[in-house]
Amino acid sequence: MPHPKPGMPQNASYPLKTDEELAELSRQKDEVAFRELMQRYMKQIFNFARQYARTAEDAEDIAQDSFFKVWKYIGRYGKGRQFRPWLYTIARNTALDHLKKKRAASFSELDDVENDLLFVDTLEDTEPLAHEAFDNARMSERVIAALDFLHPDHRAILILHYREEMTFDEIASVVGRPMNTVKSWHRRALLRLREILGQN
């Protein structure tokens, strides 16, 4: 993976290019274009990885490893494909691999959620809680602490939807699950968050 080098020429037009244009240039081994993508997304991918990692150091490792894989497999990135969901898919898979190696989480609760929305998932309106919790730029320490009790994938879906403003369709692409499953996880995560906050 390329690293910034002192005195390396910069292309002033690169910050104006779309993610997809930069990805296509990166496919042609344009290191400046790839560095621009890294600068755009390193912080977001670190924050996303933080939803899975137990420490900031682990999240940093996951983010670095994710970008290494992006550089390694950029040739598989298909022209016309959205770059951001593809990047987050790699980051999520890298984070899960990291967790499995550390044996830090159990994924059994996600083994049988390939169904449509369950009836219980539709009983409560969770949108007021969602807007209250995530629309506030200064998300309270109480909410942040409550997120730690959620399964990493459920927590990540909330972050992707409310912070990164991804659609459920894009998130489904990231987590490799049907959109109905993503909606179900989203609903369950919000209900669980409400339950946790109500206990405090």
C-alpha positions as CSV (number, residue, x, y, z in Angstrom):
1,M,0.0,0.0,0.0
2,P,1.4,3.4,-0.9
3,H,2.4,5.8,1.9
4,P,2.8,9.6,1.6
5,K,6.3,10.6,0.5
6,P,7.8,14.0,1.0
7,G,8.0,15.9,-2.2
8,M,5.8,13.6,-4.1
9,P,3.8,15.5,-6.7
10,Q,0.2,16.3,-5.9
11,N,-2.6,16.7,-8.5
12,A,-4.7,19.7,-7.6
13,S,-7.7,18.3,-9.4
14,Y,-7.8,15.1,-7.3
15,P,-9.8,16.5,-4.4
16,L,-12.5,17.5,-7.0
17,K,-12.8,14.0,-8.3
18,T,-15.5,11.6,-7.2
19,D,-14.7,8.5,-5.2
20,E,-15.4,6.3,-8.2
21,E,-13.0,8.4,-10.4
22,L,-10.3,8.1,-7.8
23,A,-10.9,4.3,-7.5
24,E,-10.6,3.9,-11.3
25,L,-7.3,5.8,-11.2
26,S,-6.2,3.7,-8.3
27,R,-6.9,0.6,-10.4
28,Q,-4.3,2.0,-12.8
29,K,-1.9,2.1,-9.8
30,D,-2.1,5.9,-9.4
31,E,-0.8,6.2,-5.8
32,V,-1.8,9.9,-5.5
33,A,-5.4,9.0,-6.3
34,F,-5.3,6.2,-3.7
35,R,-3.8,8.6,-1.1
36,E,-6.7,11.0,-1.7
37,L,-9.2,8.2,-1.1
38,M,-7.3,7.3,2.1
39,Q,-7.4,10.9,3.3
40,R,-11.1,11.1,2.6
41,Y,-12.0,7.9,4.4
42,M,-9.4,7.0,7.0
43,K,-11.2,8.8,9.8
44,Q,-14.6,7.3,8.9
45,I,-13.2,3.8,8.6
46,F,-11.4,4.1,11.9
47,N,-14.7,5.2,13.5
48,F,-16.5,2.4,11.8
49,A,-13.9,-0.1,13.0
50,R,-14.3,1.3,16.5
51,Q,-17.8,-0.2,16.6
52,Y,-16.2,-3.7,16.4
53,A,-12.8,-3.2,18.1
54,R,-12.3,-3.1,21.9
55,T,-9.5,-0.5,21.7
56,A,-8.5,2.4,19.6
57,E,-5.3,0.6,18.7
58,D,-7.3,-2.4,17.4
59,A,-9.5,0.0,15.4
60,E,-6.4,1.6,13.9
61,D,-5.1,-1.8,12.9
62,I,-8.4,-2.7,11.3
63,A,-8.5,0.5,9.4
64,Q,-4.9,0.2,8.1
65,D,-5.5,-3.4,7.2
66,S,-8.7,-2.5,5.4
67,F,-6.9,0.1,3.2
68,F,-4.2,-2.4,2.5
69,K,-6.8,-4.8,1.2
70,V,-8.4,-2.1,-0.8
71,W,-5.1,-1.4,-2.5
72,K,-4.4,-5.1,-2.9
73,Y,-7.8,-5.9,-4.5
74,I,-8.6,-2.6,-6.2
75,G,-8.3,-4.5,-9.5
76,R,-11.5,-6.3,-8.6
77,Y,-13.4,-3.1,-8.1
78,G,-15.8,-2.9,-11.0
79,K,-16.2,0.2,-13.0
80,G,-19.6,1.8,-12.4
81,R,-19.9,0.4,-8.9
82,Q,-20.3,2.7,-5.9
83,F,-17.0,2.9,-4.0
84,R,-18.1,3.7,-0.5
85,P,-20.2,0.5,0.1
86,W,-17.4,-1.6,-1.4
87,L,-14.9,0.1,1.0
88,Y,-17.2,-0.5,4.0
89,T,-17.7,-4.1,3.0
90,I,-14.0,-4.7,3.1
91,A,-13.7,-2.8,6.5
92,R,-16.5,-4.9,8.0
93,N,-15.1,-8.2,6.9
94,T,-11.7,-7.1,8.2
95,A,-13.2,-6.2,11.5
96,L,-15.0,-9.5,11.8
97,D,-11.8,-11.4,11.0
98,H,-10.1,-9.4,13.7
99,L,-12.8,-10.3,16.2
100,K,-12.7,-14.0,15.4
101,K,-9.0,-14.1,15.8
102,K,-9.4,-12.5,19.2
103,R,-12.4,-14.6,20.1
104,A,-13.9,-11.5,21.4
105,A,-17.5,-11.8,20.3
106,S,-20.2,-14.4,19.7
107,F,-22.1,-14.3,16.5
108,S,-24.7,-17.0,17.3
109,E,-27.4,-14.4,17.8
110,L,-27.1,-13.5,14.1
111,D,-27.2,-17.1,12.8
112,D,-30.9,-17.2,12.0
113,V,-31.9,-13.7,11.1
114,E,-32.3,-14.3,7.4
115,N,-36.1,-13.9,7.6
116,D,-38.2,-10.9,6.9
117,L,-39.1,-8.4,9.6
118,L,-40.5,-10.1,12.6
119,F,-43.8,-9.0,14.0
120,V,-42.2,-7.9,17.3
121,D,-39.8,-5.6,15.3
122,T,-42.8,-3.6,14.1
123,L,-44.5,-3.0,17.4
124,E,-42.8,0.2,18.5
125,D,-42.0,3.4,16.7
126,T,-38.3,3.8,17.2
127,E,-37.7,6.9,14.9
128,P,-38.1,9.5,17.7
129,L,-35.3,7.7,19.7
130,A,-33.2,7.5,16.6
131,H,-33.4,11.2,15.8
132,E,-32.9,12.1,19.4
133,A,-29.8,9.9,19.8
134,F,-28.1,10.3,16.4
135,D,-29.1,13.7,15.1
136,N,-27.3,15.4,18.0
137,A,-23.7,16.1,16.9
138,R,-22.7,16.0,20.5
139,M,-24.0,12.5,21.1
140,S,-24.1,12.1,24.9
141,E,-21.7,9.8,26.7
142,R,-24.8,8.0,28.0
143,V,-25.8,7.0,24.4
144,I,-22.2,6.1,23.5
145,A,-22.0,3.9,26.5
146,A,-25.3,2.2,25.6
147,L,-24.1,1.5,22.1
148,D,-21.4,-0.7,23.6
149,F,-24.1,-3.2,24.8
150,L,-25.2,-3.8,21.2
151,H,-23.9,-6.5,18.9
152,P,-21.1,-5.0,16.7
153,D,-23.1,-5.5,13.5
154,H,-26.2,-3.9,15.0
155,R,-24.2,-1.0,16.4
156,A,-22.5,-0.6,13.0
157,I,-25.8,-0.4,11.2
158,L,-26.9,2.5,13.4
159,I,-23.7,4.3,12.7
160,L,-23.8,3.7,9.0
161,H,-27.4,4.8,8.7
162,Y,-27.4,7.9,11.0
163,R,-23.9,9.1,10.9
164,E,-22.8,8.1,7.4
165,E,-26.3,8.6,6.0
166,M,-26.2,5.3,4.1
167,T,-29.5,3.9,2.8
168,F,-30.6,0.4,3.9
169,D,-29.9,-0.8,0.4
170,E,-26.2,0.4,0.7
171,I,-25.9,-1.1,4.2
172,A,-27.3,-4.4,2.9
173,S,-24.5,-4.4,0.4
174,V,-21.9,-3.7,3.2
175,V,-23.1,-6.5,5.6
176,G,-24.0,-9.0,2.9
177,R,-27.5,-9.5,4.1
178,P,-31.0,-9.0,2.6
179,M,-32.4,-5.5,3.1
180,N,-35.2,-6.9,5.2
181,T,-32.7,-8.4,7.6
182,V,-30.9,-5.0,7.8
183,K,-34.1,-3.3,8.6
184,S,-34.8,-5.9,11.2
185,W,-31.4,-5.5,12.8
186,H,-31.9,-1.7,12.7
187,R,-35.2,-2.0,14.5
188,R,-33.9,-4.4,17.1
189,A,-30.9,-2.2,17.7
190,L,-33.0,0.8,18.4
191,L,-35.4,-1.1,20.6
192,R,-32.5,-2.5,22.6
193,L,-30.9,1.0,22.8
194,R,-34.2,2.3,24.2
195,E,-34.3,-0.5,26.7
196,I,-30.8,0.2,27.9
197,L,-31.3,3.9,28.2
198,G,-34.5,3.4,30.0
199,Q,-32.7,1.3,32.7
200,N,-30.2,4.1,33.4
